[in-house]
Amino acid sequence: INLYNDYKKKYGDFALTKMFNEKIYLVTNIKYIKTILDNSPNVFGVGNLKKKIFKSFMEKNVGVSNCPFMKKKVGVSNGCPWKKRRHINERALNTNKLHIYSSKYNTDIRRALFKWNNKSVFTFNDFMDFGKLLSSQIVFNTKIIHDDVFNMFKEANTLNAFSQKVEINKDVYNNYVKILKYYIKNPVNNSLVKLLLKETNNKEEIIHQIPHFIFPTVGLFVTTIPRLLVLLFNHRNVLKKVVNEINSLDKNDVLNSKKIYKLSFLRKCILETLRLNNPVVTTFRTLLQDFSFNKKYNFKKGTQFLILNNPILREKEFFNKPNKFIPSRWTPKIEKSYYAISFNQGPQQCPGKELAIFLVQSFIFNFIKIKKIGKNTSVKTNYIDKNNIPQIINPCTINIKLNS
């Protein structure tokens, strides 16, 4: 973030730099960032660096699909790979609304948390195991899935992707594909896989969409949730408001996903956590045609652009006291701003935004209820400088200890 601010001050709206030996323009002007996001993916397609990472096992994923503008010809359809993939993702994820399986997810989270009933210390591995369990239940609706489903991401998510071809372990890859094909052939009711199959019978397309359901879901429980807990336990006044909001619901509402989803202050805390420590740190784009920004900046087809999400989420030109945890700053208007790019903006905004927010709401709601946070339970966790929230709260070092 500090480096970004220096670049912005020194080089202006488009700062030419290099990433992994590739020339790329760092975009710092929110006006031009909005132009890029609003015109994705038809004018600004997937960035080359992102494409390299995805290519090894999910090159047909919606996140790396383009929709180039093409003049229609007689007898030829105006094909758009991104559009059809976006459609099936939006249908499966119930984009922009509470998911149809939200009650099931809330019940699954509640049951899993009851297994933590006798636990008082929580570390990275606990959240990792929890994330794998819930990801398996949400995507496949099974409690146990082979570890190679998750190992695929370890194999592909490597810096080698930028310098050479990724060599994925063949046994891991073959097992991963075999498992996905099994669940596509034998889909379990109330699973995201079953919802995908309602929209398309193209098995290859489905295989390439599934991983984008798995690793963000695991990521929520491994990074966002423990970070939120650390921030809440360091801000007792905010924690008290969250506890009061949760306790304002009737005790019979613990299974009422609609009421949990309407916990507005808790939602603001989630958005503020993602603003301060967003897990998606980069947005890459490739220019698919010659383009001019307000006739001031002209770029040729093939030009690479980079948007660094976290510095924008702490822009002092927009956010008051940007390095502080202030959940109350969030309004529907700010949420739609192009400074608020935790879930991106424009046509390619994350289709699972509302699902992700609800899963975090459900976890925090049930964790506070089951562990009786705010009553007779004291909490010891990592110290955070409240005046200058760390630019990265390392989830691997988070330790939460409850004392009744």
QUIQUINOR-V201264 format. One record per residue. N is the residue number from 1. RES is the residue in three letters. OMEGA is omega as a letter, one per 30 degrees, with the letter a starting at -180 (* if undefined). Layout:
# QUIQUINOR-V201264
N&RES&OMEGA  N&RES&OMEGA
This chain:
# QUIQUINOR-V201264
1&ILE&l  2&ASN&l  3&LEU&l  4&TYR&a  5&ASN&l  6&ASP&l  7&TYR&a  8&LYS&a  9&LYS&a  10&LYS&a  11&TYR&l  12&GLY&a  13&ASP&a  14&PHE&a  15&ALA&a  16&LEU&l  17&THR&l  18&LYS&l  19&MET&l  20&PHE&l  21&ASN&l  22&GLU&l  23&LYS&a  24&ILE&a  25&TYR&l  26&LEU&a  27&VAL&a  28&THR&a  29&ASN&a  30&ILE&l  31&LYS&a  32&TYR&l  33&ILE&l  34&LYS&l  35&THR&a  36&ILE&a  37&LEU&a  38&ASP&a  39&ASN&l  40&SER&g  41&PRO&a  42&ASN&l  43&VAL&l  44&PHE&a  45&GLY&a  46&VAL&l  47&GLY&a  48&ASN&a  49&LEU&l  50&LYS&a  51&LYS&a  52&LYS&l  53&ILE&a  54&PHE&a  55&LYS&a  56&SER&a  57&PHE&l  58&MET&a  59&GLU&l  60&LYS&l  61&ASN&a  62&VAL&a  63&GLY&l  64&VAL&l  65&SER&l  66&ASN&l  67&CYS&a  68&PRO&l  69&PHE&l  70&MET&l  71&LYS&a  72&LYS&l  73&LYS&a  74&VAL&l  75&GLY&a  76&VAL&a  77&SER&l  78&ASN&a  79&GLY&l  80&CYS&a  81&PRO&a  82&TRP&a  83&LYS&a  84&LYS&l  85&ARG&l  86&ARG&a  87&HIS&a  88&ILE&l  89&ASN&a  90&GLU&l  91&ARG&a  92&ALA&a  93&LEU&a  94&ASN&a  95&THR&l  96&ASN&l  97&LYS&l  98&LEU&a  99&HIS&a  100&ILE&l  101&TYR&a  102&SER&l  103&SER&l  104&LYS&a  105&TYR&l  106&ASN&l  107&THR&l  108&ASP&l  109&ILE&a  110&ARG&l  111&ARG&a  112&ALA&l  113&LEU&l  114&PHE&l  115&LYS&l  116&TRP&a  117&ASN&a  118&ASN&l  119&LYS&l  120&SER&l  121&VAL&a  122&PHE&a  123&THR&a  124&PHE&a  125&ASN&l  126&ASP&l  127&PHE&l  128&MET&l  129&ASP&l  130&PHE&a  131&GLY&l  132&LYS&l  133&LEU&a  134&LEU&l  135&SER&l  136&SER&a  137&GLN&a  138&ILE&a  139&VAL&a  140&PHE&a  141&ASN&l  142&THR&a  143&LYS&a  144&ILE&l  145&ILE&a  146&HIS&a  147&ASP&a  148&ASP&l  149&VAL&l  150&PHE&l  151&ASN&l  152&MET&a  153&PHE&l  154&LYS&a  155&GLU&a  156&ALA&a  157&ASN&a  158&THR&l  159&LEU&l  160&ASN&a  161&ALA&a  162&PHE&a  163&SER&a  164&GLN&l  165&LYS&l  166&VAL&l  167&GLU&a  168&ILE&l  169&ASN&a  170&LYS&a  171&ASP&l  172&VAL&a  173&TYR&a  174&ASN&l  175&ASN&l  176&TYR&a  177&VAL&l  178&LYS&a  179&ILE&l  180&LEU&l  181&LYS&l  182&TYR&a  183&TYR&l  184&ILE&l  185&LYS&a  186&ASN&a  187&PRO&l  188&VAL&l  189&ASN&l  190&ASN&l  191&SER&l  192&LEU&l  193&VAL&l  194&LYS&l  195&LEU&l  196&LEU&a  197&LEU&l  198&LYS&a  199&GLU&a  200&THR&l  201&ASN&l  202&ASN&a  203&LYS&l  204&GLU&l  205&GLU&a  206&ILE&l  207&ILE&a  208&HIS&l  209&GLN&a  210&ILE&a  211&PRO&l  212&HIS&l  213&PHE&a  214&ILE&a  215&PHE&l  216&PRO&l  217&THR&l  218&VAL&a  219&GLY&l  220&LEU&a  221&PHE&a  222&VAL&a  223&THR&a  224&THR&a  225&ILE&l  226&PRO&l  227&ARG&l  228&LEU&l  229&LEU&l  230&VAL&l  231&LEU&l  232&LEU&a  233&PHE&l  234&ASN&l  235&HIS&a  236&ARG&l  237&ASN&l  238&VAL&l  239&LEU&a  240&LYS&l  241&LYS&l  242&VAL&a  243&VAL&l  244&ASN&l  245&GLU&l  246&ILE&a  247&ASN&l  248&SER&l  249&LEU&l  250&ASP&a  251&LYS&l  252&ASN&a  253&ASP&a  254&VAL&l  255&LEU&a  256&ASN&a  257&SER&a  258&LYS&a  259&LYS&l  260&ILE&l  261&TYR&a  262&LYS&l  263&LEU&a  264&SER&a  265&PHE&l  266&LEU&l  267&ARG&l  268&LYS&l  269&CYS&l  270&ILE&l  271&LEU&l  272&GLU&l  273&THR&l  274&LEU&l  275&ARG&a  276&LEU&a  277&ASN&a  278&ASN&a  279&PRO&l  280&VAL&a  281&VAL&a  282&THR&l  283&THR&a  284&PHE&l  285&ARG&l  286&THR&l  287&LEU&a  288&LEU&l  289&GLN&l  290&ASP&a  291&PHE&l  292&SER&l  293&PHE&l  294&ASN&a  295&LYS&a  296&LYS&l  297&TYR&a  298&ASN&a  299&PHE&a  300&LYS&l  301&LYS&l  302&GLY&l  303&THR&a  304&GLN&l  305&PHE&l  306&LEU&l  307&ILE&l  308&LEU&a  309&ASN&a  310&ASN&l  311&PRO&l  312&ILE&l  313&LEU&l  314&ARG&a  315&GLU&a  316&LYS&l  317&GLU&a  318&PHE&a  319&PHE&l  320&ASN&a  321&LYS&a  322&PRO&a  323&ASN&l  324&LYS&l  325&PHE&a  326&ILE&a  327&PRO&a  328&SER&l  329&ARG&a  330&TRP&l  331&THR&l  332&PRO&l  333&LYS&l  334&ILE&a  335&GLU&a  336&LYS&a  337&SER&l  338&TYR&l  339&TYR&a  340&ALA&a  341&ILE&l  342&SER&l  343&PHE&a  344&ASN&l  345&GLN&l  346&GLY&a  347&PRO&a  348&GLN&l  349&GLN&a  350&CYS&a  351&PRO&a  352&GLY&a  353&LYS&a  354&GLU&l  355&LEU&l  356&ALA&a  357&ILE&a  358&PHE&a  359&LEU&l  360&VAL&l  361&GLN&a  362&SER&a  363&PHE&a  364&ILE&l  365&PHE&a  366&ASN&l  367&PHE&a  368&ILE&l  369&LYS&a  370&ILE&a  371&LYS&l  372&LYS&l  373&ILE&l  374&GLY&l  375&LYS&a  376&ASN&a  377&THR&l  378&SER&a  379&VAL&l  380&LYS&a  381&THR&a  382&ASN&l  383&TYR&l  384&ILE&l  385&ASP&a  386&LYS&l  387&ASN&a  388&ASN&a  389&ILE&a  390&PRO&l  391&GLN&l  392&ILE&l  393&ILE&a  394&ASN&a  395&PRO&a  396&CYS&a  397&THR&a  398&ILE&l  399&ASN&a  400&ILE&a  401&LYS&a  402&LEU&l  403&ASN&a  404&SER&*
